[in-house]
């Protein structure tokens, strides 16, 4: 019999690795992950705090741009049209 047609036998360790995260585990871990995003907790690690501030600033700019105007109003350069290249 050909070995190409046989299914490989997986060990019990490989079976456990295939399902390392279940939906219940992710839902249980979500509140703790969200709590760790609080600025008070981020302050203890300066690099992560700066990443947090940068992400917040970028998000606020992205949300405010439709209300503040497009790139011409804000001093930005509009993206070139593909047919103009």
C-alpha angles and dihedrals in degrees: 000000000000119000091215092070096049120091115239115251112241121211121233090253091056091049090054091049093053091062101037095139124043126187090249092055092049092049090049092050096045098081092052092048092051091048090055090060091068110117091234089063094040091054091073091066109049095197094052090044091056090048089051092050091047092049091048092049093048092048092050091049092049091050094046099046097083089054096042097047138261129293094287092056094046097045095254126132117247117236113261117252113251092235091058095064 
